């Protein structure tokens, strides 16, 4: 393929992403009927033709969309695309998202290939600023300001609905329910035995230190917003279970 053809394709992708960002008013990553109608209206009026992927209004003014390849190479679920494009978001979740953006999941079809793909991504994740401790099939263990925890990062790795995701054990405790993987970095040891658990007092003290760090961090507001999102999701699940229990109780009373 000639250089000019590659440049042309890149320009088309940049323009498409710029149009999506401009007219996707509900930020769901796609154009609905009304949004697409707005695009057509402006196109017929000659407005869209004035949009240049190198202008200050283009998506490139926020972060380099071209560096991320225009659109992700594989499906990505649970990520905010605006945050991916905005490199001021430096949480492990979005550092991972930027690495995964250009990674194709086509080679993944079983445990071994899933593990191999994630292990091949580790150098890029580390270079991006992540501290990846271990890899176990479709999960990675990371260490950051939230602690050291497991994250399921590939959905349905051996099925038809593969996608990159970020499902941490903070959101779903079952994520950590698997055999421990060999660490990528050496663990701190006491004598000849690795330290794997903390006492209740140590946990309480560590949490106090972490909370004070979070409060002073420049990204405290962002982390607080993410915690509120997780709490809202958990409350939604609890409310759903309670609603089901109430319906069952009323049915039982009517039956008696």
N, C-alpha and C positions, 0 to 999 in steps of 0.2 A: 504494500500500500504506500502511495506517495506521501510525502510530508504535507503537501497542500490538502490532501484528502483528510488526513488526521486532524489538521488545524480546523478544517471546515466542520468536521463532526463535533469537535470540542466546542466550537462557537455555537453550534446549534444546541448542544446540551446546556451550555451556559445561558443561552437565551431562554430555553424552555424552563430552566430552574428559576430564572429571574421573573418570568411571567407567572410561574406558580407562586412564588413568594409575594408577588404584587397583588394577585387576584384571589388567592386562597384566603378569604376573609375569616373563615372559622378555623384555620390552621390545622386541618385534618390530613394534610399531605396530598390532597387530590382536589380537582375542580368539579363542583357540583353543577347542576343545570343552570342555576342562576349565575354562578361565577363564570362558567364557560360562555354564557350569553354576554356577560360584560366584556370578556376577552374579544368576542366576535364584533361587538359593537365598536370597541376601540380600534380593532383591526381594520374594519371597514372605513373608519374615520381617519386612518393613517397614524393613530397614536402609538400603536405597538411598534411600528417600524422605527420609531425614534429611540427605542430602548437599545442601548449598546452594552454588551457584556463587559466593556472596559470603562463605562462611565461611572461617575461617583455614586449614582443611584443603583447600580447593579449589586447583586448579592456579594460580589467580590469586595465591596466596601466594608462588609461586616467581617468576614473571614474569607479565605481563599477557597471557594467552592471548586475551582478547577483542580486544586491539589487533592480534593476529596473525590475527584472523578465524576462530578456532576450529580449522579444518583448512585445509591449503594449497590454493590455487586450482588448482594443477597438481601432477602427480606430482613428487616429490623423492626422488632416489636417492643413497645414500651419506652421508646426513646422520643424525646422532643427534638425535632429536626432543627429548630431554631437554636437550641442549646448546643447541638453538635456543631453547627456552623459558627457559633460564637465561642472562640477559644478562651474567653474569660471564665467559662465554666470548666473548672479543673478538678472536679470530683472524679473518683476512680471510674464511675459509671460512664462519664462522657469522655474520659481519656480512652477507655476501652472502645467506645462507640466509634471514635475517629480512627482507631487502628482497624476495627472490623469493617469499616466502610468499604474498603477496596478488596475485601477477602471474599472469595467465591466458595460457597458451601457445597458445590457440586461433587467434590471429591469425598465427602463424608457420607458413609452408608452403614457404618457399624461402630462398635466401641473403639476398635483399634485405629480406624481412620479418623475418628473424632478426636481421640487423644493426640494423634500425630499432628493434626491441624492446629490444635490449641498450643501444643509444644512449639510448633514452628512460629507461632505468633508471639511467644514470650519475649524474644529479643526486642521486637517492636514495641510491645507493651512496656517493657522496662525503659526503653529509650524515650517513650512518651511521658515517663514520670511515674508509672505504676510500680508498686512493690508486689510482684507476684511471687508467692511463697511455694505453691504447689499446683499441679494439674491432675485432675481425676476425671477421665472420659470427657463429659460435657461441662465440667465445672472447673473453676479456678479458685484458689484461695489467695486472697489479697490482704495486705496489711496497710491501713491508712489511719486517718484521724478517728474513724469509727471503731477501730480495733482490728483484729485478725479474724476473718470470716470467709465462709464459702459462698460462691455465687454460681448459679446455673446460668451459663451464657449461651448455650445452644439448645433451642427448642426442637423436640422431635428429631433428634439426630439420625435415627434409623427409619424415619417415616417420610411421608410426602409433604409435611408442613414445616419444613426446616426454616429456622429463622434465628438470628442473633437476638438475645434478650439479656435482661439484667434482673435476675430473680435471686436476691440474697437471702441468707438464712434469717436476716432481720425481718424480712417480709413473710417468709415461709420457713418455719423451723425444720420442715422435712428435708430441706435442701442439704442440711448438714448430716442427715441420717444415712451415711454410707461408710464403707471401710476407709480409714485414713490412707491418703496417698503418700508416696515418698516425697519429701520436701525438695524444692529446687534450691533452697538455701539452708545452711546449717542452722539447727535450732539451738537456743540457749540451753545449756545443761548445768546441772548441779551434781558434782562428782561424775559418775559414769551414767547417770540416769537423766533422760530428758524431762524437763519440767512441763507437764501437760495440763495442770489444773491449778487454780487459785483458791485459797480459802475464801469464806464469805466476807471476812474483814478486808482481805486484800482486794476482792472484787469491788466492795463498797468504796474503798479508798481510791482505787483506779478509776471508778466511775466519776467520783468527785473531781479528780484531776482532769479527766476528759471533758466533763461538763464545763469546768472553768476555762479550759482551752477553747472549747467551742464558742463560749460567750465572747471571748476576746478575739476570735479569728475574724479576718476580713470577710470570710465566706459564711459567717454565722447565720445571716439571714437566709442564704440559699439552703444551708443544711436544715434550718428550722422549717423552711417550706417543705422540704422533702420529708422530714419527720411528720409534719402535719398530714401530708398526702398518705404516708403509710398508716398513720393512726386512723385517718378517715376510711381507708380501705378495710382495715381490721374491724372498725366499728360497724361498717356496712355489712360485713360477713356476720358479726355477732347479732345485729338487728335482724338479719335474714333468718338466722337460726331461731331467735326468739319468736319471730312472727310465725314460723312453722310450728313451734311448740305450742303457741297460743291457739292456733287453729286446731291442732290435734286435741288439746285439752277441751276446747268447746265442743268438738265433735264427740268426745268421750262422755261429756256431761249430758249432751242431748241423747246419746245412746242409752245412758242409764236412766 
